[in-house]
Amino acid sequence: MMIRTIVVAAVAAVAAALPGSVAAQAPSWSPEQTAVWTVVTQSWADEVAENGRWPGGYVHDGVVAWDAKWPLPRYKAAMEKWTRFNDAQRQVLQYELTPAAITIAGDTAVVHYATVTVSQRATDAPEREMSGSVETLVRSGGKWKFLSLSSFELGNDD
């Protein structure tokens, strides 16, 4: 009986420690995956900074984007137009990106990640949104550029 108690206690201790240790591990990526993730995170930093760099130099000329708030995909000119409009209408107060997967085949990368953003329009109350993104980047002229962007809402029911 004592051995059984010790085994049960040991299994319980390992099970209790496992979720924390798994959550604490960072992704182990190749240098190419890291380079792709750096482009994704820097594009967000530039978009939030409203410094005019997004989408401009980050997207391929043939880029197409579609998310839950648009009835059809948008191309580069529309992305640029709506980015400038949205910059004038709202401010992102805080955001966080959580990578889920990055896969690369040759000069093509597919990135899956989740975002949480808190933004505010004028004097409205801040609004929190969660979304998932699947983005395809291609290596063009030695740089990773977005070719396709799509996102979807994640549990935004408050």
C-alpha positions in Angstrom: 0.0 0.0 0.0 2.8 2.4 0.8 4.5 1.8 -2.6 1.2 2.5 -4.3 0.9 5.8 -2.3 4.5 6.8 -3.3 3.8 6.0 -7.0 0.6 7.9 -7.0 2.3 10.9 -5.3 5.2 10.8 -7.8 2.8 10.7 -10.8 0.8 13.6 -9.3 4.0 15.6 -8.8 5.1 15.0 -12.4 1.6 15.8 -13.8 1.5 19.0 -11.7 4.9 20.2 -12.9 4.3 19.3 -16.6 2.0 22.1 -17.7 4.2 24.8 -16.2 7.4 23.4 -17.8 5.7 22.9 -21.2 4.3 26.5 -21.2 7.7 27.9 -20.1 9.5 26.5 -23.2 10.1 28.9 -26.0 9.8 27.6 -29.6 13.0 26.2 -31.0 13.4 27.7 -34.5 15.9 27.6 -37.2 17.6 30.9 -38.2 15.2 31.1 -41.2 12.1 30.7 -39.0 13.5 33.3 -36.7 14.0 35.7 -39.6 10.4 35.2 -40.8 9.1 35.8 -37.2 11.2 38.9 -37.0 9.5 40.3 -40.1 6.1 39.5 -38.7 6.8 41.2 -35.3 8.5 44.2 -36.9 5.6 44.7 -39.3 3.2 44.9 -36.3 5.5 47.3 -34.5 5.6 49.6 -37.5 1.8 49.3 -38.1 1.1 50.2 -34.4 3.7 53.1 -34.5 1.7 54.5 -37.5 5.1 55.5 -39.1 4.0 54.8 -42.7 6.2 51.7 -43.1 3.2 49.2 -43.1 2.2 47.8 -45.5 4.5 49.5 -48.0 7.9 47.7 -47.9 6.6 44.6 -46.1 4.2 43.3 -48.7 4.8 41.7 -52.1 3.2 43.7 -55.0 0.8 40.8 -55.6 -0.3 40.6 -51.9 -3.9 39.7 -51.0 -5.5 40.0 -47.6 -8.8 38.8 -46.1 -10.2 38.9 -42.6 -13.5 38.5 -40.8 -14.3 42.2 -41.2 -14.1 42.4 -45.0 -16.5 40.9 -47.5 -13.8 40.1 -50.1 -10.0 39.9 -50.3 -8.1 43.2 -50.7 -5.0 43.9 -52.7 -2.0 46.1 -52.0 -3.6 49.5 -52.9 -6.7 48.8 -50.8 -4.6 47.7 -47.9 -2.6 50.9 -48.0 -5.7 53.1 -48.3 -7.5 51.4 -45.4 -4.4 51.3 -43.2 -4.1 55.1 -43.5 -7.8 55.5 -42.8 -7.7 53.2 -39.8 -4.5 55.0 -38.5 -6.5 58.2 -38.4 -9.5 56.6 -36.7 -8.1 54.5 -33.9 -5.1 53.9 -31.8 -3.7 50.5 -30.7 -3.0 50.8 -26.9 -1.5 47.4 -26.4 -1.0 44.2 -28.4 0.6 40.8 -28.1 1.6 38.2 -30.7 1.8 34.5 -29.8 3.4 32.3 -32.5 1.9 28.9 -33.1 3.8 27.5 -36.1 6.2 28.6 -38.8 7.0 26.3 -41.7 9.3 27.0 -44.6 9.7 25.3 -48.0 12.2 26.9 -50.2 11.4 30.6 -50.6 7.9 30.3 -49.1 7.0 30.5 -45.4 3.6 30.0 -43.7 3.2 31.6 -40.2 0.3 30.8 -37.8 -0.1 33.0 -34.8 -2.6 34.5 -32.4 -3.0 38.2 -31.5 -4.6 40.1 -28.7 -5.1 43.8 -29.3 -6.6 46.6 -27.2 -7.5 49.6 -29.3 -9.6 52.8 -28.9 -11.5 55.0 -31.3 -11.6 58.7 -30.2 -13.2 58.8 -26.8 -14.8 55.4 -26.9 -14.0 52.8 -24.3 -11.0 50.6 -25.3 -11.9 47.4 -27.1 -10.1 44.1 -26.8 -10.0 41.7 -29.7 -8.4 38.3 -30.2 -7.7 36.8 -33.6 -5.8 34.0 -35.3 -3.6 34.7 -38.4 -2.3 32.6 -41.2 0.2 34.5 -43.3 2.3 33.4 -46.3 5.6 35.2 -46.9 7.9 34.8 -49.9 11.5 35.6 -50.2 11.9 38.3 -52.8 15.1 40.1 -53.4 16.6 38.5 -50.3 13.8 39.8 -48.0 10.7 38.1 -46.7 7.5 39.8 -47.9 3.9 39.1 -47.2 2.1 37.5 -50.1 -1.1 36.4 -48.4 -2.6 37.5 -45.1 -5.8 36.1 -43.5 -7.2 36.3 -40.0 -10.2 35.2 -38.1 -11.8 36.1 -34.8 -11.0 34.0 -31.7 -13.6 34.0 -28.9 -14.4 37.7 -28.9 -17.6 37.0 -27.1 -17.3 39.2 -24.0 
